[in-house]
Amino acid sequence: MNDITIVTHDGNFHADDVFSIAALKCVFPAFNLVRTRNADIITRADVVLDVGGEYDPSLGRFDHHQRGGAGEREDGIPYSSFGLIWKKYGLEICQGNQELATSVDAGLVSTIDAIDCGHVTGVTTGISLSHTISMFNPTWQEEGDFDASFNEAVDFASRVLARFIASANGGISAKAIVAKAIDDAEDPRVIVLEKYTPWKRTVHALSEAALYVVYPSQSGQWRVQTVPAELGSFEDRKSLPKAWAGLNGTALQEVTGIDDAMFCHNGLFIAGAESFASTMKMVSIALAE
């Protein structure tokens, strides 16, 4: 496959062309990358992205700078070259998992597209991933090699893309586990997980009754955590008892009457004990308050 030539523009680079190459590295084990604006080289290339003024996936052309752009999503976010590459190859990169490919597009690809196209409504301000990629460019005070810097940025983006896919896949896999735990709950107010699994989105989507989630920690003890009133909120549907706030060890054991109670966060959103049975006793006390 190393006889394939992929072309993108030379000079200053952005997140869309960097992530496009990172994505294509998942599809083509090896290829010849050329960064240029030379029309003859562009014409002969197998894949052209972010340059060339043409969008035709059947011909391997993925530019969005031409008049009229290259289309937009249903939510109005235009496609940059990364979005166009992902539209064609995302499902393959995600090994046929459409839900995963859609999740990556929604969480990563579309944000990079939005920033690249100036469609910043709803995009978080501050240092973004796109800004981070742009900082790989040599500054005006440096006599750096743009191509070498581009390769460094692609290596970084490849790692980010791989971890984003892994994280998104983990979130999707967690939904079924948490949904089953909700269905199996003896008390709908208390969701018990046999292993820690990302739970907040699924609990909010499927259970209005849940107040606490119980799960084992990585070190073997058990935890009880409050369900936030809203996703991302610091308010809880029902906080842990105020008398527990900030207590640890003996002090918490005296207040709760539970001999292996370990701690309660001062914010009253998480507490723990050595055993599952003791953690459930803490839950019973909290429910009764």
C-alpha positions as CSV (number, residue, x, y, z in Angstrom):
1,M,0.0,0.0,0.0
2,N,3.0,2.3,0.2
3,D,2.5,3.2,-3.5
4,I,-0.5,5.4,-2.5
5,T,0.1,9.1,-2.5
6,I,-1.8,11.3,-0.2
7,V,-1.6,15.1,-0.6
8,T,-2.4,17.9,1.7
9,H,-1.3,21.5,1.7
10,D,2.1,22.7,2.8
11,G,3.0,25.4,5.3
12,N,0.9,26.3,8.3
13,F,-1.3,23.4,9.4
14,H,-4.5,23.0,11.4
15,A,-6.4,20.3,13.3
16,D,-8.5,19.2,10.3
17,D,-5.6,18.3,8.0
18,V,-3.6,16.8,10.9
19,F,-6.4,14.6,12.2
20,S,-7.3,13.7,8.6
21,I,-3.9,12.2,8.2
22,A,-4.1,10.5,11.6
23,A,-7.4,8.9,10.5
24,L,-6.0,7.8,7.2
25,K,-3.1,6.1,9.0
26,C,-5.7,3.8,10.5
27,V,-6.9,2.9,7.0
28,F,-3.7,2.7,5.0
29,P,-0.7,1.0,6.7
30,A,1.7,3.0,4.7
31,F,1.5,5.8,2.1
32,N,3.5,8.5,0.6
33,L,2.6,11.9,2.1
34,V,3.2,15.0,0.1
35,R,2.5,18.5,1.5
36,T,2.2,20.8,-1.4
37,R,-0.1,23.1,-3.4
38,N,1.4,22.1,-6.7
39,A,-1.5,21.5,-9.1
40,D,0.3,18.7,-11.1
41,I,1.1,16.7,-8.0
42,I,-2.4,17.2,-6.7
43,T,-3.9,15.9,-9.9
44,R,-1.8,12.7,-9.8
45,A,-2.4,11.9,-6.1
46,D,-4.6,9.1,-5.0
47,V,-6.1,11.0,-2.0
48,V,-6.2,14.8,-1.7
49,L,-7.4,16.6,1.5
50,D,-7.8,20.2,2.5
51,V,-6.5,21.5,-0.8
52,G,-7.4,21.2,-4.5
53,G,-10.8,22.8,-4.4
54,E,-12.8,19.6,-4.9
55,Y,-14.9,17.2,-2.9
56,D,-15.6,13.9,-4.5
57,P,-15.0,10.9,-2.2
58,S,-15.3,8.4,-5.1
59,L,-12.1,10.1,-6.5
60,G,-10.4,10.5,-3.2
61,R,-10.9,14.3,-3.1
62,F,-11.7,15.8,0.3
63,D,-11.4,19.6,0.2
64,H,-14.0,22.0,1.7
65,H,-12.6,25.4,0.6
66,Q,-14.3,25.6,-2.7
67,R,-17.3,27.9,-3.2
68,G,-20.3,26.4,-1.5
69,G,-18.1,24.3,0.8
70,A,-18.7,20.5,1.1
71,G,-22.0,20.3,2.9
72,E,-23.0,20.4,6.5
73,R,-24.5,18.1,9.2
74,E,-28.1,18.2,10.2
75,D,-27.2,20.4,13.2
76,G,-25.6,23.0,10.8
77,I,-22.0,22.2,11.5
78,P,-20.1,22.3,8.2
79,Y,-17.7,19.6,7.1
80,S,-14.0,20.4,7.1
81,S,-11.6,17.9,5.6
82,F,-11.5,15.8,8.8
83,G,-15.3,15.4,8.7
84,L,-15.2,14.4,5.1
85,I,-12.5,11.8,5.7
86,W,-14.5,10.5,8.7
87,K,-17.7,10.4,6.7
88,K,-16.0,8.0,4.3
89,Y,-13.7,6.0,6.5
90,G,-15.0,6.5,10.1
91,L,-17.1,3.3,10.0
92,E,-14.2,1.3,8.7
93,I,-11.9,2.8,11.4
94,C,-14.5,1.8,14.0
95,Q,-14.6,-1.7,12.7
96,G,-18.1,-1.5,11.4
97,N,-19.6,-0.1,14.7
98,Q,-21.9,2.6,13.5
99,E,-22.9,3.8,17.0
100,L,-19.2,4.2,17.8
101,A,-18.4,6.1,14.5
102,T,-21.3,8.4,15.2
103,S,-20.2,9.0,18.7
104,V,-16.7,9.9,17.6
105,D,-18.1,12.3,15.0
106,A,-20.3,14.0,17.6
107,G,-17.7,14.3,20.3
108,L,-14.5,14.9,18.4
109,V,-14.8,15.3,14.6
110,S,-17.6,17.8,14.5
111,T,-16.0,20.1,17.0
112,I,-12.8,20.2,15.0
113,D,-14.9,20.9,11.9
114,A,-16.8,23.6,13.6
115,I,-13.7,25.5,14.7
116,D,-12.0,25.1,11.4
117,C,-15.0,26.4,9.5
118,G,-15.6,29.3,12.0
119,H,-18.9,27.8,13.2
120,V,-18.2,28.4,16.8
121,T,-21.7,28.6,18.2
122,G,-21.9,26.2,21.2
123,V,-18.1,25.4,21.0
124,T,-16.4,25.8,24.4
125,T,-14.1,28.7,24.6
126,G,-10.5,28.5,25.9
127,I,-7.6,26.3,24.7
128,S,-9.2,23.7,22.5
129,L,-7.8,20.6,20.9
130,S,-7.6,22.6,17.6
131,H,-5.6,25.3,19.3
132,T,-3.3,22.7,20.8
133,I,-2.6,21.2,17.3
134,S,-2.0,24.7,15.9
135,M,0.7,25.2,18.6
136,F,2.8,22.5,16.9
137,N,3.5,25.0,14.1
138,P,6.8,26.9,14.3
139,T,6.2,30.4,15.7
140,W,7.3,33.5,13.8
141,Q,10.3,33.6,16.0
142,E,11.4,30.0,15.1
143,E,13.0,28.8,11.9
144,G,11.3,25.4,12.2
145,D,10.6,22.7,9.7
146,F,6.8,22.8,9.0
147,D,6.8,19.2,7.6
148,A,8.7,17.9,10.6
149,S,6.3,19.8,12.9
150,F,3.3,18.4,11.0
151,N,4.5,14.9,11.5
152,E,4.9,15.5,15.2
153,A,1.3,16.9,15.3
154,V,0.0,13.8,13.5
155,D,1.7,11.5,16.0
156,F,0.0,13.4,18.8
157,A,-3.4,13.4,16.9
158,S,-3.1,9.7,16.3
159,R,-2.8,9.0,20.0
160,V,-5.7,11.3,20.8
161,L,-7.9,9.7,18.1
162,A,-7.1,6.2,19.4
163,R,-7.9,7.1,23.0
164,F,-11.1,9.0,22.0
165,I,-12.3,5.9,20.1
166,A,-11.4,3.7,23.1
167,S,-13.2,6.1,25.5
168,A,-16.3,6.3,23.3
169,N,-16.4,2.5,22.9
170,G,-16.2,2.2,26.7
171,G,-19.1,4.5,27.1
172,I,-21.2,2.6,24.6
173,S,-20.4,-0.7,26.2
174,A,-21.2,0.7,29.7
175,K,-24.7,1.6,28.7
176,A,-25.9,-2.0,28.5
177,I,-24.3,-2.9,31.8
178,V,-25.8,0.0,33.7
179,A,-29.2,-0.4,32.1
180,K,-29.3,-4.0,33.3
181,A,-28.2,-2.9,36.8
182,I,-31.1,-0.4,36.8
183,D,-33.5,-3.2,35.8
184,D,-32.1,-5.6,38.4
185,A,-32.2,-3.1,41.3
186,E,-34.1,-4.3,44.4
187,D,-34.7,-0.7,45.3
188,P,-34.9,1.7,42.3
189,R,-33.3,4.4,44.4
190,V,-30.1,2.3,44.7
191,I,-28.2,1.0,41.7
192,V,-25.5,-1.6,42.4
193,L,-22.7,-2.2,39.9
194,E,-20.6,-5.3,40.2
195,K,-17.7,-3.4,38.6
196,Y,-17.1,0.3,38.3
197,T,-18.7,1.4,35.0
198,P,-19.4,4.9,33.7
199,W,-22.9,5.3,34.8
200,K,-24.1,8.9,35.0
201,R,-25.5,9.4,31.4
202,T,-27.3,6.1,31.5
203,V,-28.8,6.6,34.9
204,H,-30.0,10.0,34.0
205,A,-31.5,8.7,30.8
206,L,-33.2,5.7,32.3
207,S,-33.9,6.3,36.0
208,E,-35.6,9.3,37.6
209,A,-35.8,7.4,40.9
210,A,-32.1,6.6,41.4
211,L,-30.4,8.5,44.2
212,Y,-27.3,6.5,44.9
213,V,-24.9,4.2,42.9
214,V,-22.8,1.6,44.7
215,Y,-19.7,0.1,43.1
216,P,-16.4,-1.5,44.1
217,S,-13.3,0.7,44.0
218,Q,-10.1,-0.5,42.2
219,S,-8.5,-1.2,45.5
220,G,-11.2,-3.5,46.6
221,Q,-13.3,-1.4,49.0
222,W,-16.8,-0.2,48.1
223,R,-18.2,3.2,47.3
224,V,-21.5,4.9,47.4
225,Q,-21.9,8.0,45.1
226,T,-24.8,10.3,44.8
227,V,-26.7,10.8,41.5
228,P,-26.3,14.5,40.3
229,A,-29.5,16.5,39.9
230,E,-28.3,17.2,36.3
231,L,-25.4,16.0,34.3
232,G,-22.4,18.1,35.2
233,S,-24.1,19.6,38.2
234,F,-22.6,19.8,41.7
235,E,-26.1,19.4,43.2
236,D,-27.3,15.9,44.0
237,R,-30.7,14.3,43.9
238,K,-30.1,13.4,47.6
239,S,-26.8,14.2,49.4
240,L,-25.3,12.0,52.0
241,P,-26.0,12.8,55.7
242,K,-24.5,16.2,56.8
243,A,-23.1,14.7,59.9
244,W,-20.7,12.6,57.8
245,A,-19.1,15.5,56.0
246,G,-15.3,15.3,55.8
247,L,-15.1,12.4,58.4
248,N,-12.6,9.6,58.0
249,G,-11.9,6.3,59.9
250,T,-12.7,6.3,63.6
251,A,-14.6,9.5,63.5
252,L,-16.9,8.3,60.7
253,Q,-17.3,4.9,62.3
254,E,-18.5,6.5,65.6
255,V,-21.1,8.6,63.8
256,T,-22.4,5.8,61.6
257,G,-22.0,2.9,63.9
258,I,-20.3,1.0,61.1
259,D,-17.0,-0.4,62.1
260,D,-15.3,-0.4,58.7
261,A,-16.6,2.9,57.4
262,M,-13.7,4.6,55.7
263,F,-14.5,8.2,54.6
264,C,-17.1,10.7,53.4
265,H,-16.2,13.6,51.2
266,N,-16.8,17.0,52.6
267,G,-19.1,17.6,49.6
268,L,-21.3,14.8,50.6
269,F,-21.3,13.1,47.2
270,I,-19.2,10.1,47.9
271,A,-18.4,7.8,50.8
272,G,-17.0,4.3,51.3
273,A,-16.5,1.3,53.5
274,E,-14.3,-1.8,53.4
275,S,-17.2,-4.2,52.6
276,F,-20.2,-4.2,50.4
277,A,-22.5,-5.0,53.3
278,S,-21.2,-2.0,55.3
279,T,-21.6,0.3,52.3
280,M,-25.2,-0.8,51.9
281,K,-25.7,0.0,55.6
282,M,-24.4,3.5,54.8
283,V,-26.9,3.7,52.0
284,S,-29.8,2.7,54.2
285,I,-28.9,5.4,56.7
286,A,-28.7,8.0,53.9
287,L,-32.0,7.0,52.5
288,A,-33.7,7.3,55.9
289,E,-32.4,10.8,56.6
